[in-house]
Amino acid sequence: MSPIFTPTHFSQETLAVNPGNQPTLPLVSVIVRSMGRPELRVALESISRQDYPNVEVIVVDATGGNHPALPVIAWQTGHSIRIVGGHRQLPRPQAANEGLQAVHGEWFCFLDDDDTYDFDFLSAMLNASREHPETLLVYGKARMLDANGNVTKLFGSPFNRAMMYYGPLFYWQAAIIRRKVIELGCRFDETFEICEDRDFLHQIAEHCDFAFVPVVGFNYRPDLGTSGTGPGANRDRPRILRSENLLRAKWANASSYHTRRLVEMCTGAVRAFHDGNLALSRTLFDKTLEAYPDDPSALHGLARLDFHDGQLAKAEKLTRRAIEINPSASEFCMTMALILEASHKYEEALEFVWRARINPAFQAGADELAQRISVISRANPIVQPPIIEKFLLCRPHGGLNDTLCQIEQCWRYAEKFGRTLIIDTLNSGLLAEFSEFFSPRDSLTKVHFSLSEEQLCLLNTFTCFPHSIQGKLNTYFAVYSMDSKNYVDRETTAILTFNFDKNYDELVLIHEQCGGGNLSFDLLNRISISENIRPIVLDRIQHLGHEYLAIHVRNTDYQTQYKDLFLDIYPGVTNKSLLVCSDDAEVISHAKNFFTLSNVLTSSQTPQTGNKPLHLSSTHSDNAQRKKATINSIIDLIALGRSTKLYFANVTAGHSSGFSRLAMHLCQNKNVIDALLKLDTSTPSSTSPKRSLQFSSKQSIRWC
């Protein structure tokens, strides 16, 4: 681990100068990506107050030429500022690369336009860098501030290659970086929406270890951010998930290597402990921490050794740190309970007993320890903790019908075994939270139509099945396996589901799969269109009228011989209104040119996607386009269901699409549409919008 450094402050009086009266200290370039927000002045003022005398400030105009004039600030001698960019609007990684191209300094760093540095940040970092001439990056701790400027926490941990791939070890603005990384080819990957900073750090880590300096010098205001990575209003989970999935996929090999190496090192140390060779065990755990500082398993191993030797204070300190890093590890909590029992801290020991008891593997030992503490402390008899709520986290994949089928399957299990169902559709064809589009009707089962950050953090502390992703619910990466024909955890290849006929002791069950069928029909009886989009749906289907035929064609990832279908139905749709819905804009264009004797209608505008399915996130450029695509799909579904006759054909794979089957179900059961749209059909009116939605379900239906 890196030593603690005492900052050295620089002044013009103590600064050595060369004959040209220029500072001999290395130039530092501070890059500020800016959208011209008012907070920019505060960030720049914090740079102007730096006691380090050789600084250039590079403001990157990411607005596309609409940036306001830079604020007037009294810059010190040796400090300079210039603005670059402005030729086009720049997303985050492109703006960062623009800044890299402008760097003149031997060192550079980034400061967001809503954050600040302490006056001695650069001098402390440069002073620390002298102790690490081989490193390319030096970083310190940061203060996280609330809206009132109060410190909510300090953040920054020792450099650990195994842990860095699961989440940031520090805020990257709290680092200074050698210009050499640019010469080594490190650049910001412009395929990222966010997390481009973490990817950039991973690239640098391919060349060296980072030096951790426990000096606080950077102040982070997450409430002012707009990236979507902060709390509250600045929290965009779909955007975070997409970028983190991309990040994990890109660095999967490096992550897997260090995870395996770490496990092997800890396993050897544990084996030595159980063999009674405590000296070797301690040596191996020390070597593990040397390679992977602050690893919680190694910290816990040393704590067990200290506990065995009677070093209770040291054991407690190490175990608390291990639990701070990984609060979901029941073994750590059990060790802490034993240490606190030995230290006569009985009340707190019981708190950790109950935390350990969550894991079925520790229940018997936890109950025995709780009873022993009760007797030793002469306390009242131990009362068992209340029954803890059990959860089922449903994370469906696939298109709309697949998503609904997977949710219904999980809903039935939750009803059967008394679990709370949490639906997370960020990786599904909906491309957003389920609550954005649907709301629940009356249900005896407790159901959440979205997954909050607070819930995710809570679930991460519980026992979980599959076991391989326990404590990793926000970091594991699901990939489709051709062998199992469904989704698995990429790191362990464990199938991400469970036995739906079995009742589990684990508090959290994970089901992350795809697959269609007809279960979606039943789910439609449990849900309604959300108030967020209901007015949009009603408005868009009014122009279709009371009587029309409809055709649905799936023609992106699955292909349909739709021209043959058009020829077949042509006589039956002549001189009639015909709604055409498809995921392929070319199909709709062809229909308008082909059915010249029909009144061709559309209920939504299908974009040109180059045969990419509409339910894939990568098909769309941003969140607004993704949400629009999902709303259009729901509108098309309702519109198809309202038709008096629905035509569709099997795709070339030999089966009908799930979306077509779902539309057929609605066409045959129009009362389901009324319930989805929350329409009161008891008092029909010829002028009310709901009147145009009432059609007989006895009309002929053709399944081509």
Helices and strands as residue ranges (DSSP letters): E 28-34, H 40-48, E 55-61, E 79-85, H 92-101, E 107-110, E 116-117, H 121-129, E 137-145, E 151-155, G 172-174, E 175-178, H 180-183, H 196-205, E 211-220, G 222-224, G 232-234, H 237-250, H 252-274, H 278-291, H 296-308, H 312-325, H 330-342, H 346-357, H 360-376, E 391-394, H 400-417, E 420-423, G 434-436, E 438-440, E 447-448, H 453-459, E 464-465, G 467-469, E 478-481, E 486-489, E 508-511, H 519-523, E 527-529, H 534-541, G 542-544, E 549-553, H 562-573, E 577-582, H 585-594, E 599-601, G 617-619, H 623-641, E 645-648, H 658-668, H 670-676, G 689-693
